[in-house]
Amino acid sequence: MARKEATKKEEAMPLLKDVKKGDVKEEKKAARDDGGEAKRGKAAAAGQKTKAPAAKDERKDAVGQKPDTPAAFTAPSQSTQSMSPEVKELYPPDQIKVVSLNDIMDVSNSQSISKTQYVQNDEGKRVAIKEPSEPQKAVLDQQLFDKHYGYRRVDLTLGRKVHWHFKQVLKWRKVDWAHFFMGRVPITKWLPSYNWITDLRADVLGGVMLSIMSLPQGLAYGYLVGVPPIYGLITATFGPLVYTIFGSSRHNSPGCFAIAALMVGGVVEQFAHVDDVQAAIENTHQPNICCKSASSVIEPEAAIGVTSSITFLVGLWQIFFGLLNAGLLAVWLSDHLVQGLTSGAAVHVFTSQLKAMTGVDGVPPTSEPFGLIKFYLCFFRRLHTIKLPCIIISLVGNFLLLLSSYFIDPIIKKWTNLKFPMELLLVSFSILLVFLSEGTRYQINVPVVGKVESGFPSPQVPSFNLVGELVWHGISIAIISFVIHIALAKLVSKKFHYEIDVNQEWFALGAMNTISSFFGCFVGGSSIGRTMTQVKFGTTSQLSTMVCCFIMVGFVYGAGAFIYHLPKAVLACIILCAMKDLYIQLFRGFRLCRESTVDFMIFFVTLVSVILINVNTGLVIGIVFALLTVVFRTQWADSTCMGRIPGTSDFKGLGHYRSAEEIPGIKVFRFDAPLYFANAELFILSVHNACGLNPVLVKAKLIERAAAEKAKEAMDDSSEANKTSSRDMQLRVVGRRLADASVDSVAEDPAEHVVTQLTHIIIA
């Protein structure tokens, strides 16, 4: 040991001498520089006599030195190869002094090496003084970090939030209360600042056109719900008037809405019918009726009562969601889910109107589970009851409405934004035709609307007898009507660059349905056709909706006697043509299979569930399936090893880019999902497969190797105990060594060789 230490010292002595010589040279050079500076200072203090020699000395120094020469650069030995070109240009190679990293910082105990400073003493000599630097701060773990910097655990429970908001409300001043009131009643914001000179004309024209569209649609949707058609006009009057006060959208046109009317009609069919099976059997020649509900009779009073109750519950749910700030609830209903839902509802609407367009009677309702299948089975059995006048009116009505939509309106659009009122003309002409043919030999025998009372009914409190059975129906109707409404509102607001308060829209729809339920109205929502009409006319506020409501009041008081002879087949045609875009959407939805399989499956599952079962159950199935797709995509997420693209700092998947190269000893692993309990095992397995290293197998090999070594030692001990001859012992040892050498000489698996070189795993 002593010899080895002496040898090391002898080898290190030349290096130490070179270092000392370099240090002595640097100190002498610094002393000469200090002496020159002192001489120049004395020459400046002496006066004019010494100015000339001093100037000569300075010129000599200037000639002997390079301009702007920086001081020597000290670089760590481990980073000299990666030195930037800027440093190499700034510092010549002879001025770069390479030192070890240990001369800069002691990493083992996190203590910094003392700094060296040069100070000039009284004699003008430069003296080196070492000052101890502050030790590096110790690395803190999460617990020490939280304790040191005062971490506060925030209570995010619902009760804590409510308590915090309540305390903030108690601190409000008059200005805060006024701001809150204006936020909840947006009409107080836009009405005082309304420009009556520039915006009034467009809003009035838009309101007139809305009333022309709302009149036939209100009658048709009232018939779709199962209440007297006059209640469709009442719904188109009260609901929109309330929305103008509380709504934050400038262009949405609330009122009668096909999907909501269909869902409310299903509830009315389920809870408002009166069984009259025996009477139906006596009035039909064939005793076999498809089902019991085929002969059910719906009384108008019972239908109005159920409609008021479900509308009141829908309004309460929407207000409740608004108070909970549930605006983000619409995020969970994807566009493809809503597309499948509305397309399936359009199929139900088409099926429900076949009875009025063909005159076939004795068919069951479509709102029951698998009611669509029952309906078509009964419909084809009852084809002999088709009424020819109903078929003719339906064909002519649909032809005229489609002709107006696809040919007449585009021609008129070249000169004006007005829409050709084909619906209103069709209603007026059909009423006049049936009225003039009555009592003549050419009388048209078709089902008509019949006697309807004019005027608004007196307000009544909705019945609460069926509240327990209508609760879940109310939730589904509230969500669907809101989702379609807010989708339209966001679409238009982006086009005209203004904001929509999502939670306020919950409150506005809830107030609209709750207040209108006292007058027998059914659930309303925003119509695509009416909203786009407002956009075309350039309306700027909900004043156009007010104009429409005031015009509808006149129709309500005078429409009772006017619509007595209105054929139901005409109303069915108006309903079908109003939903033509949804039928086109149904066929376009199957193109999603080319774009995304998951999105197509969401659309298809929701569509089939709505068609086969009903709208409410189909909505639940669609939401559950959509959430399951999110879970499955995160549970079985994709993962890959990444490599660096040569010449860049970009890392891409090795399976996606041929030129991507792995860095030896480093694995960059990407996992395309958030890590949680459902995919934790998949994550670990993916890392093992990517690295070619399974700790379980490695541990098993180590245990097996240890057992083999123990067996070998036991064999050696037993051989010594038996006192084998030395010759045999040597032969065994030589044979064992040869066997071990042959085993070690076997080519290693390349994967195992890579594992032994693995030093880092980077997870992105």
Helices and strands as residue ranges (DSSP letters): H 2-46, H 51-64, E 73-76, G 77-79, H 85-90, G 93-95, E 96-99, G 101-103, E 105-106, E 111-112, E 115-120, E 126-131, H 142-148, H 158-170, H 174-184, H 187-190, H 200-225, H 230-246, E 254-255, H 258-271, E 273-274, H 277-283, G 292-295, E 297-298, H 300-323, G 326-332, H 335-358, H 371-381, G 383-385, H 388-403, I 404-408, H 409-412, H 422-437, H 467-496, H 502-516, G 517-519, E 525-526, H 528-537, H 543-562, H 568-578, H 580-588, G 589-591, H 592-595, H 597-612, H 615-635, E 639-644, E 651-653, E 666-671, H 680-691, H 695-721, H 726-744, H 750-757, E 760-763
